C-alpha cells in the first residue's frame, strides 16, 4: 500500500492547529484530521 503524500500547506495547517489547541491531545487532532498520530508527531 503506497504511503499518503500530504501537501506542505496541509502539514503547516496541521502543526498550527496542534500548536493553537492547548489542552487537546495530539491523538485527538490526528484523529480529527484522519491521519496517524505518529505522522502528526513527526
C-alpha positions, 0 to 999 in steps of 0.5 A: 500500500503506497504511503499518503503524500500530504501537501506542505500547506496541509502539514503547516495547517496541521502543526498550527492547529496542534500548536493553537489547541492547548489542552487537546491531545495530539491523538485527538487532532490526528484523529480529527484530521484522519491521519496517524498520530505518529505522522502528526508527531513527526 
